[in-house]
Amino acid sequence: MLIDLSHTIENELITYKGLPAPIICDYLSREQSKHFYEDGTTFQIGKIEMVSNTGTYVDCPFHRFEKGKDLSEVELERFAELEGIVIRVPFSERLAITPDQFFGRDVKDKAVLVHTGWAKHWNTDAYYEGHPYLTKEAAEYLRDEGAKLVGIDSHNIDNTEGRTRPVHTTLLGAEILICEHLCNLEALPNRGFKFSAVPPKFKGVGTFPVRAMARVY
């Protein structure tokens, strides 16, 4: 069974305050295409203008580090069919997610998905402020324990109240991928699934939307 863990990207959707919303429109409309094909045959070619931090997306090292691997350089195996584990930390109980939330859990070589429930605020003003996040110490713990990817169903894996981003720095510095703005994590078991979040193979880009999913077995 496949479970979709991605938000839908639509025209004028704001993912991150301060970044422009995507513009999704026709480059060639079906009406216009009638001039090029026989009667009854039409096509639509879409045009999309957006920043790479749109919808549910994955970060690779180039997002944070000039000489880090970009989307074209990260091995496909880092994005797909990763053994997954869900860590449940409800935002109603805490916003700062500390190392103790991961103690006793086998995170080595895993996609570690942090389920906070914050996705319920998606596409509302409440989504952008006061959101759950990992602490620097939590990121260091996951790095030291050998996590392969870390995801969260929140606005950012870092605390955005200040100007530092220690979680991005720690994880991406260790080539541990990050997946932000996940959803539907409540539909997953704590274990027993494979996680995939595969972006296009772009050169010179460190972040891009993905169709994140889990295959439960």
N, C-alpha and C positions, 0 to 999 in steps of 0.2 A: 504494500500500500504506500502510495506517495502522498505526502502532506505538504501543501504549499505554505511557505513561511515568509512570503514576500508581500509587501504592500503594492497595490495597483498604482502605476504612474499614469497621471492624466494631465490634460492641459491645465496650466496655471496652478499646479500643485506646489505648495511650499513645503520643502523638506527641512530646510535649515534657514532660520531667520537671518536675513542679510544677503542670502544668495538668491539669484533670480529663479523664478519658476520656469518650468519647461514650456516651450511653445510647440504644440503638436498640430500640424495642419497638412493640407494636401500640397504636394509639389505638382502632381498631376492628378486632377480629379477624374472621377468616372465620366462625367459629362465631357470634359476636355478630351479624354481618351477616345471618344467615339470618332474623332476625326482621323484616327490612325489605324483603326481596325474595322473589320466587316461588321455588319449589323448584328446586334446581340452580343458582341464581344467588347467588354470594358475592363479596365484595370484602374487601380488606385496606387499611386506611388506617394508615400508619406514623406513629410519633411519634419525633422525634430531638431529643435535648438535647445540645448540644455547644458548646465554645468555637470561635471561628472559625479558630484555628490547629490544625487537625486534618487528618491525612493529608497529601497533596500539595497545597500551597496557593500562592496568589499574593498578594504584598504590593503595595499601591499607596500613594501618598504619605500618605494619611490615617492609615495604620498608624503612621507616625513623626511626622507633623506635623499639628497641630490644624487648620490651614487648608489642608492638602493635599487633593487630589482623592480622594474616596471611590470605592467600586466603581461607583456609579451615574453618576459624573462622568467617569471615564476612558473615552476613545473606544474603541468596540468594536475598531477597527483595531489598537489597542495590544495586544490579547489574542490575536488570531487571524491565522492565515496569515502569520506572520512568517518571513522567510528565516532559516534557522538555520545555525549552525556549532557543531561540538563541539570543545572543547579538552580533551585527555586528560592528566590529571595524577594518576597512581596514588597513592593514599594511602600505599602501601608505600615510595614514594620521598620524599614530602614532605607535610606537613600545611598549611604556610603557602604559599598560592598567590600569587606575586608578579607584578609587571607583565611580567617577561621571558617568562612563559608565553604571553603574548598577542602578543609582538612578531612582526611579519611576517604577522599574520593580519588579514584584512579583517573587522572587526567592525562597521563603520558600518551603522546601520539594521538590525542583525541581532539575533536571539535567540541570545545566547552561552550555550551549555550546557556546564558544567564537569563532566566525567566523572571522578570519583575512584575509583569502585568501592565507596564507603562504604555504598551501599544494601544490600550483602550482610549488613550487621549489623542491618537493619531489624527492629524489634520484639524486640530483645535488649538486655540491659543495656549491651553494648559500644557501642551506637549513640549514646548520649547524651554520652559524654565522649571527649576526645582526638580530635575529628573534624577533617577538613579544612575549611579556610575561606580566604576571600580576605583579603588585607591591605588596609589603607586605601589604599596606593599603587596596588594593582591596581584597586580600585574607581575611583580618580581617573583612572587610565589609560583604563579602559573608558568612563567618562563623557566624557573629553576626545576619545576616538576615535569617539564617537557611537553606542555600543551602544543598542539600544532596550529590551531585556529581558536579564536575567542570571539563569540558573538553575544549580542545583547539586544533586547527588544525595547531600547530606550533611544532618546535623542542623541546621545553621545556616550561612548564608553568612558570618557574622561569627564571630570567635573568642569563645566564650562563657565563657572562663576569667575575664575581667574584667567590669566593669560598663559599659564603653563599647561602642557599636555603630557604628563609623565607616563600615562598608560600607553598612548601611541608611541612615545619614545622608547619605552621599555620593550613592548611587544614587537613593533616593527623593526627595532634595532636587532632583535633576535630572529628576524624573518618569520615571526608568528603572525599570520594574517588576522585581520579584524573584520567582522561583519556587523554592521550597525543597522538599526531600524528593522529588526526582525519582527515577526508577528506570528500568532497562532501557536506559540510554544506550549500553551496549555493542552494542545492536542497530542503532544508527544509523550511517550513514556520516558522515564528517567534514563533508561538505557535501552539497548536493542534496536538501534537505528543507524543508518548511514546518512551523513549530511553532505550536501553539495551546494556550492554557490559559485557558479562558473561565469566569469565576465568575458567579453570579447577580447581578442588578442591584440590590444592596442600598444603601439610603441610610444614611449614618452608620456604615459598616463599612469597614475598611481592609484586611482579610485574609479570604480564604474558600477552602475546598477547591475544586479544579478537577479535571476529567478532562483532564490534560495529554496531548498526543498529537503525533505527527509524521507528516506525509504525505510519504513518500519518492517522488521522481519520477526 
